[in-house]
Amino acid sequence: MATQLTAARHGTGTFVRVSVAVQTAAIFFQAITAGIMLGTHHGEVLHSAGARVMFGASMLYVLTAVLGWKPGGGSPRPIWYSVGFLALAGVQVVLGINHVMEAHVPLGILMFGMSLVLLVQQFSRYLSGPNR
């Protein structure tokens, strides 16, 4: 029984790590396309498409956090983190659509930093493992 729970946690933990990595990469892509947007009109199309991908990645993170918590009976903390990121992504989209750059840019930097810290934490837990 314990082996099954450990396997379930390991499998769902992998999905959470992957979803956090995708979210971090999507936010980083947004930073790149924001810079491209300053120099060319093509950047706006890329930034708009990236916003949809980033929002979808945040929804994927919520889904994997919920699915990772339920079978293994772990802490619901990742769910709160993921819901917070989804809420920030929603605010970020609204600020971007309304061209409120004085809040949109700092919030984007904050989200990237938070996502990067979370990614490092996820992988450091994975690399340290229970047997090391």
MARMAR-497244 format. One line per 10 residues: number of its first residue (from 1); for each residue x, y, z of N, C-alpha, C. Coordinates in Angstrom, 1 decimal. Each point is the difference from the previous one (the first is absolute). Layout:
residues N
NUM) X,Y,Z,X,Y,Z,X,Y,Z  ...
END
This chain:
residues 132
1) 0.8,-1.2,0.0,-0.8,1.2,0.0,0.9,1.3,0.0  1.0,0.0,0.8,0.9,1.1,0.1,0.7,0.2,-1.3  0.4,-1.1,-0.7,0.6,0.1,-1.3,-0.9,0.6,-1.0  -1.3,-0.3,0.0,-0.9,0.6,-0.9,-0.2,1.5,0.2  0.0,0.4,1.3,-0.1,1.4,0.3,1.2,0.8,-0.4  1.2,-0.6,0.2,1.2,0.6,-0.4,0.1,0.2,-1.5  -0.4,-1.1,-0.7,0.0,0.1,-1.5,-1.0,1.0,-0.5  -1.2,0.1,0.6,-1.0,1.0,-0.4,0.6,1.4,0.3  0.6,0.2,1.1,0.6,1.4,0.3,1.1,0.3,-1.0  0.8,-1.0,-0.3,1.1,0.2,-0.9,-0.5,0.4,-1.4
11) -1.0,-0.7,-0.5,-0.5,0.2,-1.3,-0.7,1.4,-0.1  -0.8,0.3,1.0,-0.7,1.3,0.0,1.0,1.2,0.2  1.0,-0.3,0.8,1.0,1.0,0.3,0.8,0.4,-1.3  0.2,-1.0,-0.9,0.6,0.3,-1.2,-0.9,0.9,-0.9  -1.3,-0.3,0.0,-0.9,0.9,-0.7,0.0,1.4,0.5  0.0,0.2,1.3,0.1,1.3,0.6,1.3,0.7,-0.4  1.1,-0.7,0.1,1.3,0.6,-0.4,0.0,0.4,-1.5  -0.6,-0.8,-0.8,-0.1,0.3,-1.4,-0.9,1.2,-0.3  -1.1,0.1,0.7,-0.9,1.1,-0.1,0.6,1.3,0.5  0.8,0.0,1.1,0.7,1.2,0.4,1.0,0.4,-1.0
21) 0.7,-1.0,-0.5,1.1,0.3,-1.0,-0.6,0.7,-1.3  -1.2,-0.6,-0.4,-0.7,0.6,-1.2,-0.4,1.4,0.3  -0.6,0.2,1.2,-0.4,1.4,0.4,1.1,0.9,0.1  1.2,-0.4,0.5,1.1,0.9,0.1,0.5,0.3,-1.4  0.1,-1.0,-0.9,0.4,0.3,-1.3,-0.9,0.9,-0.8  -1.3,-0.1,0.3,-1.0,0.9,-0.7,0.2,1.4,0.5  0.2,0.2,1.3,0.2,1.3,0.5,1.3,0.6,-0.6  1.0,-0.8,-0.1,1.3,0.5,-0.5,-0.2,0.4,-1.5  -0.8,-0.8,-0.7,-0.3,0.3,-1.4,-0.7,1.4,-0.1  -0.9,0.2,0.9,-0.7,1.3,0.1,1.0,1.2,0.1
31) 1.0,-0.2,0.9,1.1,1.0,0.1,0.7,0.3,-1.3  0.3,-1.1,-0.7,0.7,0.1,-1.3,-0.8,0.8,-1.0  -1.3,-0.5,-0.1,-0.9,0.7,-1.0,-0.3,1.4,0.4  0.0,0.4,1.3,-0.2,1.4,0.4,1.2,0.8,-0.5  1.2,-0.5,0.0,1.1,0.7,-0.5,0.0,0.1,-1.5  -0.5,-1.1,-0.7,-0.1,0.1,-1.5,-1.1,1.0,-0.3  -1.0,0.1,0.8,-1.1,1.0,-0.3,0.5,1.4,0.0  1.0,0.3,0.7,0.6,1.4,0.0,0.6,0.3,-1.4  0.5,-1.0,-0.7,0.7,0.3,-1.2,-0.8,-0.3,-1.3  -1.0,-0.8,0.1,-0.7,-0.4,-1.2,-1.5,-0.2,0.2
41) -0.8,0.1,-1.0,-1.4,-0.2,0.2,-0.4,-1.5,0.1  0.9,-0.9,-0.4,-0.3,-1.4,0.1,0.0,-0.5,1.5  0.7,0.8,0.8,0.0,-0.4,1.4,-1.3,-0.1,0.7  -0.9,0.9,-0.4,-1.3,0.0,0.6,-0.8,-1.3,-0.2  0.1,-0.5,-1.2,-0.6,-1.3,-0.4,0.5,-1.1,0.9  1.4,0.0,0.1,0.6,-1.1,0.8,-0.3,0.2,1.5  0.0,1.2,0.4,-0.3,0.2,1.5,-1.5,-0.3,0.3  -0.9,0.2,-0.9,-1.4,-0.3,0.1,-0.2,-1.6,0.1  0.7,-0.6,-1.0,-0.1,-1.5,0.0,0.7,-0.6,1.3  1.1,0.6,0.4,0.7,-0.5,1.2,-0.9,0.2,1.2
51) -0.8,1.1,0.1,-0.9,0.2,1.1,-1.0,-1.1,0.1  -0.5,-0.5,-1.1,-0.9,-1.1,0.0,0.6,-1.3,0.5  1.3,-0.2,-0.4,0.7,-1.2,0.4,0.3,0.1,1.5  0.4,1.2,0.4,0.4,0.1,1.5,-1.3,-0.2,0.8  -1.1,0.5,-0.4,-1.2,-0.2,0.8,-0.4,-1.5,0.0  0.1,-0.6,-1.2,-0.2,-1.5,0.0,0.9,-0.8,0.8  1.3,0.5,0.1,1.0,-0.7,0.8,-0.4,0.2,1.5  -0.5,1.1,0.4,-0.4,0.2,1.4,-1.2,-0.9,0.3  -0.9,-0.1,-1.0,-1.2,-0.9,0.3,0.5,-1.5,0.1  1.0,-0.4,-0.8,0.6,-1.3,0.0,0.6,-0.2,1.4
61) 0.7,1.0,0.5,0.6,-0.1,1.4,-1.1,-0.3,1.0  -1.1,0.7,-0.1,-1.1,-0.2,1.0,-0.5,-1.5,-0.1  -0.2,-0.4,-1.2,-0.5,-1.4,-0.2,1.0,-1.0,0.5  1.3,0.1,-0.3,0.9,-1.0,0.5,0.2,0.1,1.6  -0.1,1.2,0.5,0.1,0.1,1.5,-1.2,-0.7,0.6  -1.2,0.2,-0.5,-1.2,-0.7,0.6,0.2,-1.5,-0.2  0.3,-0.4,-1.2,0.2,-1.5,-0.2,1.1,-0.6,0.8  1.1,0.8,0.2,1.1,-0.5,0.8,-0.4,-0.1,1.5  -0.9,0.9,0.5,-0.3,0.0,1.4,-1.0,-1.1,0.3  -1.0,-0.3,-0.9,-1.1,-0.9,0.3,0.5,-1.4,0.3
71) 0.7,-0.7,-1.0,0.3,-1.4,0.2,1.0,-0.3,1.1  1.0,0.9,0.2,1.0,-0.2,0.9,-0.3,0.5,1.4  -1.0,0.8,0.2,-0.3,0.5,1.3,1.0,1.0,0.5  0.8,0.6,-0.9,1.0,1.0,0.4,-0.6,1.3,0.5  0.9,1.0,0.1,-0.4,1.3,0.4,-0.7,0.7,-1.1  -1.0,0.8,0.4,-0.7,0.8,-1.0,0.7,1.3,-0.4  1.1,0.2,0.6,0.8,1.3,-0.3,0.2,0.2,-1.5  0.4,-1.0,-0.8,0.2,0.3,-1.4,-1.3,0.5,-0.7  -1.1,-0.4,0.5,-1.3,0.5,-0.6,-0.1,1.5,0.3  0.3,0.5,1.2,-0.1,1.4,0.3,1.0,0.8,-0.9
81) 1.2,-0.5,-0.2,1.0,0.6,-0.8,-0.5,0.1,-1.4  -0.6,-1.1,-0.5,-0.4,0.0,-1.4,-1.2,0.9,-0.3  -0.9,0.0,1.0,-1.2,0.9,-0.1,0.5,1.5,0.1  1.0,0.3,0.8,0.5,1.3,0.1,0.6,0.4,-1.4  0.8,-0.9,-0.6,0.6,0.3,-1.3,-1.1,0.2,-1.1  -1.1,-0.7,0.1,-1.0,0.1,-1.0,-0.7,1.4,0.2  -0.2,0.4,1.3,-0.6,1.3,0.2,0.9,1.1,-0.5  1.3,-0.1,0.3,1.0,1.0,-0.5,0.0,0.0,-1.5  -0.1,-1.1,-0.6,-0.1,-0.1,-1.5,-1.2,0.8,-0.5  -1.1,-0.2,0.6,-1.2,0.7,-0.4,0.1,1.5,0.2
91) 0.6,0.4,1.1,0.3,1.5,0.2,0.9,0.5,-1.1  1.0,-0.8,-0.3,1.0,0.4,-1.0,-0.6,0.1,-1.3  -0.9,-0.8,-0.4,-0.7,0.1,-1.3,-0.8,1.2,-0.1  -0.8,0.3,1.1,-0.8,1.2,0.0,0.8,1.3,0.0  1.2,0.0,0.7,0.8,1.2,0.0,0.6,0.2,-1.4  0.4,-1.2,-0.7,0.6,0.1,-1.3,-1.0,0.5,-1.0  -1.2,-0.5,0.0,-1.1,0.4,-0.9,-0.3,1.5,0.1  0.0,0.5,1.3,-0.3,1.4,0.2,1.3,0.9,-0.1  1.1,-0.6,-0.3,1.3,0.8,-0.2,0.4,0.7,1.3  -0.1,-0.6,1.1,0.4,0.6,1.3,1.4,-0.5,0.2
101) 1.0,0.5,-0.7,1.3,-0.5,0.0,0.8,0.2,1.3  -0.4,1.0,0.7,0.7,0.3,1.3,-0.3,-1.1,1.0  -1.1,-0.7,-0.1,-0.3,-1.2,0.8,0.3,-1.3,-0.7  -0.2,-0.1,-1.3,0.1,-1.2,-0.8,1.5,-0.5,0.0  0.9,0.9,-0.2,1.4,-0.4,0.0,0.6,-0.5,1.3  -0.2,0.8,1.1,0.5,-0.5,1.3,-0.7,-1.3,0.4  -1.3,-0.2,-0.3,-0.7,-1.2,0.4,0.6,-1.2,-0.8  0.3,0.2,-1.3,0.6,-1.0,-0.8,1.4,-0.4,0.6  0.8,0.9,0.4,1.3,-0.3,0.6,-0.2,-0.7,1.3  -0.9,0.4,0.8,-0.3,-0.7,1.2,-0.5,-1.5,-0.2
111) -0.9,-0.1,-1.0,-0.5,-1.4,-0.3,1.2,-0.9,-0.5  0.9,0.6,-0.8,1.1,-0.8,-0.5,0.9,-0.4,1.2  0.3,0.9,0.8,0.8,-0.3,1.2,-0.6,-1.1,0.9  -1.3,0.2,0.3,-0.7,-1.0,0.8,0.0,-1.4,-0.6  -0.3,0.0,-1.3,-0.1,-1.3,-0.7,1.4,-0.6,-0.1  1.1,0.7,-0.1,1.3,-0.5,0.0,0.4,-0.6,1.3  -0.4,0.8,1.1,0.3,-0.5,1.3,-0.7,-1.3,0.3  -1.3,-0.1,-0.4,-0.8,-1.2,0.1,0.6,-1.2,-0.7  0.5,0.3,-1.3,0.6,-1.0,-0.8,1.3,-0.6,0.7  0.8,0.9,0.5,1.2,-0.4,0.7,-0.4,-0.9,1.2
121) -1.0,0.4,0.8,-0.4,-0.7,1.1,-0.5,-1.4,-0.4  -0.8,-0.1,-1.0,-0.5,-1.3,-0.5,1.1,-0.9,-0.4  1.0,0.5,-0.7,1.1,-0.9,-0.5,1.0,-0.3,1.1  0.1,0.9,1.0,1.0,-0.3,1.1,-0.6,-1.1,0.9  -1.4,0.0,0.2,-0.6,-1.0,0.7,0.1,-1.4,-0.7  -0.1,0.1,-1.3,0.1,-1.2,-0.8,1.4,-0.6,0.0  1.0,0.9,-0.1,1.4,-0.4,0.0,0.5,-0.5,1.4  -0.5,0.6,1.0,0.4,-0.4,1.4,-0.7,-1.4,0.3  -1.2,-0.1,-0.4,-0.8,-1.3,0.1,0.0,-0.5,1.5  -0.9,-1.0,0.2,-0.2,-0.5,1.4,1.2,-1.0,0.4
131) 0.7,-0.5,-1.0,1.0,-1.0,0.3,1.4,0.6,0.0  0.2,1.3,-0.2,1.3,0.6,-0.1,0.3,0.9,1.2
END
